[in-house]
Amino acid sequence: MVNNLLYNSQLVSWIFDGKEIAINIENIFFASVDEKNEYVYVNVGENYIKDKVYYFNFDGTLKMFYDLFTGSIEWDYEKEKLTLVIKDLIEIGYFPKKEVILVLFNEDKREVKGLNLAGDYLYEIEAPVGYKMMYFEEFPDNVAVVCDGDKLREDKFGRNRTNFLLNQDDGILYKGNLAY
């Protein structure tokens, strides 16, 4: 369990197994602990605009990294470093306990590819009609692709952001509840 997570613009630190872990990174603006997936997540960028994301094991070793400007994605899988470059990268959904990586790319079309942790292609996820894929959310039993709907998809209060639950076997999305 991680204790005392602290960060400023140049340093993120925490305590794990009684040992202090401290990592220097420029332009940190957010850090958080994901106990379920067992990582510390760090957003980096100038003026609070995310351009790099780091995922560290609790012991401080780098588990995954991606750079939105270069499209470079690096992660460890079974003690091997894997690398992938995706042009026009927007967001990564990294869900190691569910054994899936979701890659959102192409600002115009907002496409999503699903990969397993070994980097093998699983499927391409298509946005539901009338929706645009925005980011990913993890729930205890599944992963969701959060989508913004067009005017026809708004409820009577003007809300149009919806969770679409992912069937990890085939990449098909099923409409869930409103997203926040």
C-alpha positions in Angstrom: 0.0 0.0 0.0 1.2 3.5 -0.9 1.2 6.2 1.8 1.9 9.9 1.7 1.8 10.6 -2.0 3.1 14.1 -2.5 3.9 16.0 -5.7 5.0 19.4 -6.9 6.0 20.7 -10.3 9.3 18.8 -10.2 9.0 15.9 -7.9 6.6 13.1 -7.0 7.2 11.0 -3.9 5.5 8.3 -1.8 6.2 5.7 0.8 5.9 2.0 0.0 6.9 -0.8 2.3 8.5 1.7 4.6 10.8 3.1 1.9 10.5 6.6 0.4 10.3 6.7 -3.3 11.1 10.0 -5.0 11.2 10.7 -8.7 12.2 13.9 -10.4 10.1 14.9 -13.5 9.6 18.4 -14.9 6.1 20.0 -15.2 4.1 17.6 -13.0 0.6 18.9 -12.4 -1.2 15.8 -11.1 -0.4 12.5 -9.5 -2.6 9.8 -8.1 -2.5 6.2 -6.7 -4.4 3.4 -8.4 -4.5 0.7 -5.7 -6.4 -1.8 -7.8 -4.0 -1.7 -10.8 -1.0 -1.1 -8.4 0.5 2.0 -9.9 1.2 5.7 -9.3 -0.1 7.8 -12.2 1.6 11.1 -13.1 0.4 13.7 -15.6 3.1 16.1 -17.0 2.8 19.2 -19.1 3.1 23.0 -19.1 0.2 25.2 -18.1 -1.8 22.1 -16.9 -2.0 20.7 -20.4 -1.2 17.0 -20.4 1.6 16.0 -22.8 3.2 13.0 -21.1 1.8 10.4 -18.7 3.9 8.1 -16.4 2.8 4.9 -14.6 5.1 3.7 -11.9 5.0 0.5 -9.9 4.8 1.1 -6.2 8.5 0.4 -5.9 9.2 3.3 -8.3 10.1 1.4 -11.5 8.5 2.7 -14.7 5.6 0.5 -15.7 4.2 2.5 -18.7 4.8 5.9 -20.3 3.3 7.8 -23.2 4.0 11.0 -25.0 1.1 12.7 -26.8 3.4 14.8 -29.0 5.5 12.0 -30.4 2.9 9.3 -30.1 5.4 7.1 -28.3 4.0 4.5 -26.0 6.3 2.3 -23.8 5.4 -0.4 -21.3 6.8 -3.4 -19.6 5.3 -6.9 -20.1 6.9 -9.9 -18.6 10.2 -8.1 -18.1 10.4 -7.0 -21.7 10.1 -3.3 -22.8 7.5 -2.9 -25.6 7.3 0.2 -27.8 4.6 1.4 -30.1 4.2 4.7 -32.0 0.7 5.9 -32.8 0.3 9.1 -35.0 -2.1 11.6 -33.5 -2.3 10.0 -30.1 -5.0 11.4 -27.8 -5.3 9.1 -24.8 -4.3 5.7 -23.4 -6.5 3.5 -21.2 -4.1 1.3 -19.3 -5.9 -1.5 -17.4 -3.3 -4.1 -16.5 -5.6 -6.1 -14.2 -8.1 -6.4 -17.0 -5.3 -7.2 -19.4 -6.1 -4.5 -22.0 -4.7 -1.3 -23.3 -7.0 1.0 -25.2 -5.5 3.6 -27.6 -7.6 6.6 -28.6 -6.1 8.4 -31.6 -6.9 10.5 -34.7 -8.5 13.8 -33.5 -10.9 13.9 -36.5 -12.3 10.4 -36.3 -11.5 9.6 -32.6 -10.6 5.9 -33.3 -9.8 3.3 -30.6 -7.7 0.2 -30.9 -7.6 -2.5 -28.2 -4.4 -4.3 -27.5 -3.5 -7.0 -25.0 -0.6 -6.4 -22.6 1.8 -8.2 -25.0 1.0 -5.5 -27.6 -1.0 -7.8 -29.9 -3.9 -6.2 -31.7 -7.3 -7.3 -30.4 -9.9 -5.1 -32.1 -10.9 -1.7 -33.3 -13.7 -0.1 -31.4 -16.3 1.9 -33.3 -18.1 4.9 -31.8 -21.8 4.4 -31.4 -23.9 6.3 -34.0 -24.3 9.9 -32.9 -21.4 9.7 -30.4 -17.8 10.8 -30.2 -15.3 8.7 -28.1 -13.6 11.0 -25.5 -11.8 8.9 -22.8 -11.8 5.7 -20.8 -13.2 4.8 -17.4 -12.6 1.7 -15.3 -15.3 0.1 -13.1 -15.0 -3.0 -10.9 -16.4 -5.3 -13.5 -15.6 -3.6 -16.8 -14.0 -0.8 -18.8 -16.1 1.9 -20.4 -15.4 4.2 -23.3 -16.9 7.6 -22.4 -18.6 9.2 -25.3 -20.2 12.6 -26.0 -23.5 12.5 -27.9 -24.8 14.9 -30.5 -27.9 17.1 -29.9 -30.1 14.2 -30.6 -28.6 12.2 -27.7 -29.1 14.8 -25.0 -31.6 14.1 -22.2 -34.1 16.7 -21.1 -31.4 18.3 -18.9 -29.0 18.7 -21.8 -26.7 15.9 -20.6 -25.1 13.9 -23.4 -22.0 12.2 -21.9 -22.5 8.5 -21.6 -20.5 5.4 -20.5 -20.4 2.7 -23.1 -19.4 -0.6 -21.5 -16.7 -2.6 -23.5 -17.1 -6.3 -24.1 -13.4 -7.1 -23.9 -13.8 -10.3 -25.9 -15.0 -8.6 -29.2 -14.6 -4.8 -28.7 -18.4 -4.2 -28.9 -19.7 -1.3 -26.8 -23.0 -1.5 -24.9 -24.8 1.7 -23.7 -24.5 2.3 -20.0 -25.4 5.2 -17.7 -24.6 8.9 -17.9 -20.9 9.7 -17.4 -19.7 12.6 -15.3 
